[in-house]
Amino acid sequence: LIRRNEEELIRWIESRGWPENAFVRRGIGDDCAVCRPAPGHELVVTTDLLVEGRHFLLDTTPAADLGWKIGAANLSDIAAMGARPVAFFLSAAFPAARQDLFAAVMDGLRAILSLHATPLAGGDLSAADHCCFAATVLGEAPAGRALLRSGARPGDGIFVTGSPGFAGAGLRLLAGGWRKTAPDRCADPFGRKRPGEGPEWDCLQKHLRPEPRLAEGLCLRDSGAVTAAIDTSDGIAKDLRQICVRSGAGALLDDARLQALIDGDRVTLADVLGGGEDYELLVTVDPAGEAALLAGFASRPGFPPLHRLGRIVAEHPGEVRLAAATGEVPLPVSGFDHFRP
Amino acid sequence: LIRRNEEELIRWIESRGWPENAFVRRGIGDDCAVCRPAPGHELVVTTDLLVEGRHFLLDTTPAADLGWKIGAANLSDIAAMGARPVAFFLSAAFPAARQDLFAAVMDGLRAILSLHATPLAGGDLSAADHCCFAATVLGEAPAGRALLRSGARPGDGIFVTGSPGFAGAGLRLLAGGWRKTAPDRCADPFGRKRPGEGPEWDCLQKHLRPEPRLAEGLCLRDSGAVTAAIDTSDGIAKDLRQICVRSGAGALLDDARLQALIDGDRVTLADVLGGGEDYELLVTVDPAGEAALLAGFASRPGFPPLHRLGRIVAEHPGEVRLAAATGEVPLPVSGFDHFRP
């Protein structure tokens, strides 16, 4: 793929075929996309900036996986609001001679956007010495129904979907040299485990091809019992702390519940609490609606488990503590921080 | 300004005070911003990615001017749709030790967003070796009324606002060493010429502190006579060609009209046709509504001139030609292109 100029590159992107919907009236090709919001709905908007060498390494992450991850990470923010994605925008800067890499990124992005029926509505292209991607996603939710970080109340249960810590464990595997060839994975963008593949595959897959919990987010929203939600992009400890800070409450994690999520050397407690890029949903649940929510969630085919982790408390607002047999231990503010000295 | 972590940086941003409106229900602080579209309106959405060394040089562009320009360039895309900006998102990556630079960028951005009553609704922060900024802007227009690039018809007049070419001339001045100190300019974010400042100031100001034509865009839209619109971020030749390509028509520029925009050595024909970052509005106008539009535009206090440049023709679709006394000359596809070898 070598296109001689920006216009040809844009036409190549358009020609790849992307999902369409009634929201995006005009996509790629004008100064702005033109979108038509559904009556009675609100929009949720998330943006993300990923820089080579900081957020991704091209020697461990195949470009198609990178495209998938950019999609997944941003769709996950929409999932955390209990919203439905309606438009995706991708801006990209990359070395002019690396159009092959850009094409693979777009193919990975197209795989996940197709899976979630989300149009590519626009973006911006430029050449640069290093790769850099910026994503914006718009989602829709009925007015006043979007899930926020700020609604947790003392007594609420704390739950997390799926397999927290697996992505962090997968990153360790990758850094240690365990990898699959990119073409294999591209042939199966859904990335299911195939015969003969060991448990490492689950962790690697979680790191390279995370699945945003969009259907789960809608189910949680519709239960009416979720009081606060966030996606676990920075690890449970840091993300739960965000709920605590924004809700003015504390969180008490049950040590035994956390131990149950550990898988020997493969997935450690550090992975569960501090591993990034899991893109699971971390929610607080009103006890009055909890039983119905759990039953409804468990009955949905293909849904992951919903693990109870602990509860929201009135004490130590803004702080997450671990309740063990020997007493309560404040969790350090862990998780990756770009600006910590 | 040294904040110890991302959370403190975000709180610093929030504390600076930004415009508010009814559209942005929840801004900074959740997984997504929550926005409420006005009934009967459509949204227009633009995104932009700016990389240090490609789109800006920090040794010639003071950081506050850079923040202003990021704002202006993106608001200009909203203006080109005849829309009103309702929410701005800025993602930034910069060296962790350069928080001073980031703060100045945010101050410049705040100056222009305040001027146009546009909230900062969210973004994303990370550390990186080089600076990189990604902007997303949402705008609103009555349903079906947004101006597009694709509506130009043979016979339509071609017009441009203000002072095309000035920004390109200003860039030349800057590259040649002519500059003002940044603190002076920051003290007057509106950047009006002050006593004793020569004509160079106009060009420099146009490059460093361009004014998006938002009020002009609304006036042009409301005239009902504008058939296509684009903002001149890449020079008239390239931008007008976009209108021609998307409208399936040709454009014939009047040499004498273009000559009138030239100002000796200061603003050359190359600046007018190929200079970037002017952020003027280039529109095509139905002859039936032209007289009323021109009269209405001229009557608005503070509006720039609206220069006639030529007309849309049925011949040579997708091509811009210059009509001179000696005949028609096709304009080369000029203007900056990241991917041209």
Interface residues (C-beta under 8 A of the other chain):
Chain A: R3 R4 N5 E6 E7 E8 L9 R25 R26 G29 D30 D31 C32 A33 V34 C35 R36 P37 P39 H41 E42 L43 V44 V45 T46 T47 D48 L49 V51 G53 R54 H55 D77 I78 A80 M81 A83 A87 F89 S91 A92 A93 A96 Q99 A121 G122 G123 D124 L125 S126 A127 A128 D129 H130 C132 A134 T136 L138 G139 A143 A146 L148 R149 S150 A229 I230 D231 V245 R246 D337 H338 F339 R340 P341
Chain B: R3 R4 N5 E6 E7 E8 L9 R25 R26 G29 D30 D31 C32 A33 V34 C35 R36 P37 P39 H41 E42 L43 V44 V45 T46 T47 D48 L49 V51 G53 R54 H55 D77 I78 A80 M81 A83 A87 F89 S91 A92 A93 A96 Q99 A121 G122 G123 D124 L125 S126 A127 A128 D129 H130 C132 A134 T136 L138 G139 A143 A146 L148 R149 S150 A229 I230 D231 V245 R246 D337 H338 F339 R340 P341
